[in-house]
Amino acid sequence: MGVKNRLFSQDVETMLWKICNKSTELKAMISGKIYKEGFRPTNSKKEDVCISTISLTQDNPQVGLFNINIYTKALKQKIEGADEYVPDSVKLSEIADTVRNLIENELISGDFKDCSFNIVGQKTIENQDSTNKEYYQNIRLQFFIPQNQ
């Protein structure tokens, strides 16, 4: 717990992790795991979900920015006679929709129903930090957390 009963970033990441990790549907969709605190095994070849914090205020209400990155391997396609690696847009969209729905449902009826969030950004990015051919879907969430959490 943060200053004056406010949350630290690890608290909110754990909340998001619990929401995602309790879903058998999400876990069945990915070949890897769900991680928090920006961790993902180096050069993982699996479909992973990674939760990290950009910022979290200690004001009331608390306002935080968080990333959820969804990793999938790239699809190999022949384009104009050359092998190219492109995002698996269908898989990325399916997983992203599931994650969004899980969070929305939990914030409506679950333990975190006093919190609210907005998706303030989303894009597909080639992962150039890995030796694997892969892309990730970045979902940027803005959270509003009342002090009574």
Sequence and secondary structure as in RCSB ss.txt:
>XXXX:A:sequence
MGVKNRLFSQDVETMLWKICNKSTELKAMISGKIYKEGFRPTNSKKEDVCISTISLTQDNPQVGLFNINIYTKAL
KQKIEGADEYVPDSVKLSEIADTVRNLIENELISGDFKDCSFNIVGQKTIENQDSTNKEYYQNIRLQFFIPQNQ
>XXXX:A:secstr
  GGG   HHHHHHHHHHHHHT HHHHHH SS EE TT   TT  S  EEEEEEEE  SSSEEEEEEEEEEEE E
EEEETTEEEEE  HHHHHHHHHHHHHHHHHHHHHSTTTT EEEEEEEEEEE TTSSS EEEEEEEEEEEE TT 
